[in-house]
Amino acid sequence: MQPPSGDDPPEPPRQGPDAWMESAESWATLNGDLRAQKYSPADQITPENVGELEQAWEYHTGDVADGSDEVPMSVWSATPLFVNDTLYLGTPFYRIIALEPGSGEEKWTFDPEAPLEALTQANMKGRGVAYWEADEPLVGVACQKRVYIGTMDDKLHGVDADTGKRCADFGDNGMVDVNQWNTVNDKRPLSLFQPPTVYNDTLFLGWAGKDWTDAVAPPGTDFALDARTGERKWTFHALPEEVVDRTGTANVWASMSLDPETGLLYIPISSPSPNYYGGERTEELPQATLVTALNTETGEVVWSRQLVHHDIWDYDTVAPPTLVDIEKDGETVPTLVQPSKQGFLFVLNRETGEPVYPIEEREVPASDAEGEQASPTQPFVDVPEPVVPRDDYQQLEQSGERLWNEPFGQVQKHGFYMPESWGSVTIGAPVITRSGLIFIGASMDSRVRAIDLESGEVLWKHLVDAPAVSMPAVYTFQGKQYVTFAVGGNSILLPKVSDQVVSFALPE
């Protein structure tokens, strides 16, 4: 599960449809590529020179709120995209901003003028934008390249990637009202914080709800839309019809991953509502709290692997599985690695859903809540080793062994920093580069860091305006490698928010 070594030749750019998505120099999706590998082949910045990294430019979006007025506090976790020689940002106020990637100079902005109200969430949220372009863009024709952004009031907007003008042929003058498909338990909108996944002229779209307050809520659905017209191609339903009068959600609010070679879409499905009591939904719900593989053409289920049975803990599947090939028992196995809230890493054959490392059903305590029927067993994995403490862990001689374990970040409270040996609670994912670096924000102490992939040693860190809870974008523009963070903060970590975008590069 390691990235290519520094001695490996760079991967050639992919040819054919969607080749822009896997350009070696771009950062074209939230997770870097469709496989959610969070990996960049860029190697200009190395463990040897990363200590020289300096700020290249800084930009402030203006879209930030601390909750002290009528606009709810902003929670910004949007990874920038670099594609089409442009850096694209989506803000928690649902604006799209296009920047010149080498200087941070503003190219254009788009404002859908959406209501800035807490309709399903307590905060204003934004996880970024998605990009699409035609296989053979026609010169001089508008909207051959597009950027998409969703809003909390379930509107999906599509604009021209070069100008920021609405694409008139997408939905109703550039806007698709997803609420038209919200027809069951439609007490709340289907909030679109996560950008759609783009593949083969199709947008795959999940949504967020409010499953911690209501037992009955909109049931989990995922949509496939035509990237040009916004017309619906298919809908996936996670819950059977016979239970939707008593429950809801089991939706996909995190991002998705996709295998371009097989056309399988992998969706991380959340828990059913309400979050912490299942006495009204005691029957088996096989498409709740799991990872599922769908056929991209039809939306049909190819396989499913449930990670939590009868979820009464809000153990949502919170991240897309990472698609990698690993060597095991002398064979190359196509796998996916699915993290969970419990700290498990489920390693599955991505074509069949079968475990690559063993998954064991173990007995768990019964519930004493009236009417509740907790599952008698739950899935556990020993390899790779979970990040929750386990006194009885014994190292196993397999390729799933842990390489290192180091404290990360510092806890900050009332202006004081706790010892580095304590580490920090974190929100945010890392990016790995071909040269052997990990770039990450995520910690309470409002710093971004570069870590040696082989040893876990922190080689560089820089203070930013708030905790950087989104992944950075790592890209190469005009021969220079940049690492760019959207610094938004999250009130779960620290009551500090920001609208900073900051980019780092080596000095000339």
Phi, psi and omega in degrees: 000016179272150174289168178303149179283168181295344179273349182284144177291149178298147180292136179292148179296143181288145179253161176092194181305141178063024179299330178301333185288335184241027172297139183295340184261351189263172167226085198266349177225168179309318183260015178094316176206178182295332183280000180057037182280344178052046188229137176239132176283000179297137183223017177292320175270123187235169174301333182283328185246359185297336177296342179273356184304136180222162181292126180270319177196167181217145180218144175240127185284333186085352182262085182210144179216137179261005178084006184275350177235206186287344178270127179299159180302140180273143174231104190249113180228050187257112174290129177295155172251139171242112179198158180059034181054032183216147172260123183249133179237145168244132185260166177289354172261012173073017174276151171255133178235129177252127183239153170286122193290339181268343184231344185079008180290137183287131176265308178198163175226155176228132180238113179284355180055046178279153178294134179264071185231152180276079185280320178233340182238160179282341185237161168283123185238150174204124179248015169110197188234168174237155183233143176218148169216155180294154179302318178229083183304134179274126182293133177084359180256130183292154171062028169284342173230134188224153172237138183239144174216143177253167182231166180293335179267031171058043173248137176247122184251140177235128183230160177293127185290341181267334187238338185080007179275149180300143174270105189298333183273001178264110182060225179261092179055048174095007183221131174253124178272099183292341181296344178296339179256005178267081191246355180238126182052046190276049180284340179225155178289163174269095189286134187250077177274323182277130178294152178294157171271133188248129178197130174050052178062024180231141174253126177256124195232123170253188182203166179246150180230211182221068190277002181266356181246325186245140172287317180261123184212168176306130181286152185300126177221151171230143186240145169250123183241149172292126184294337181271315188256338185082003180291144182283131177265316177201165177229133174260132179248124183274333186248142177291151184301328187289352181247354189287352174276357182234353184207194180179198185052236199054046184261176177246100179258348175271176178282172184241167172232166188207140177261107181297337183284329182248347183071026177263132177259130182250120185242129177270110188264139185274184180282156174282160179273156350284168189297319195241016176209131182238021183294340178264000181222053187283343179291160182294132177239090190291348180249036178235138182052072185197179168245134184231140175259126179245149170287123185293336182280327188241340186080005180286146179286126175267316172199161177221149175223108181284133183261336177220129177271134178045068187294116175236025182233004185061042178274052178312145170281106199262001183211155176287148174291145176269130183263118180218161172254133180236157176264123179214129179054038176078008181235153174270122185247125174286114187235166164231149180243113184252111175282158179227166179295336179283355183091009177277153168242106178274118180255113186236152168293118188286349178269336184237339184083001181283146182295136171274319169251148190300142170245125184247132173277118182241148179294140179230162183297149175282162178270145175254011176285138182298127179085348182279147177226079181297148178296137181291338179225162175219153179287135176231148174232145178255337183226125354297156184298131176296158176270005169276147182297136177218105185296333186263018181292136174237127183299132180254142182275077177220171180286002175268013181294147177281135183275317179201164182212109184232146173300147183228129176075180179226139173288133179241133180212124177054039177084358180252148178253134176281166182302146180298333181292344178281331187074189184220148164295150188224152167223115180139151185252159179268166169236136179251141178249160181299332182282355177098034179241150170247124174253132185202147169259253163077333190269164182295334192276013174057042175235149170251148190223157166243130185237140177290123183297328185279328188242339185086003181287136175283120183259341182199144173210155184214134178284131177239182192285339182197171173303130180269093189270005176250158174294148172284162168259128178247121186209166178241126181228123181052044175081004182239134181273134179238148171237114190239127180249138162268119187255099187247334184080167176206126185297342175295324179276313191198140178282055180224124181235164186204165174238024186282137166241124185225135185239142182237147178205168175285150179294157179296000000 
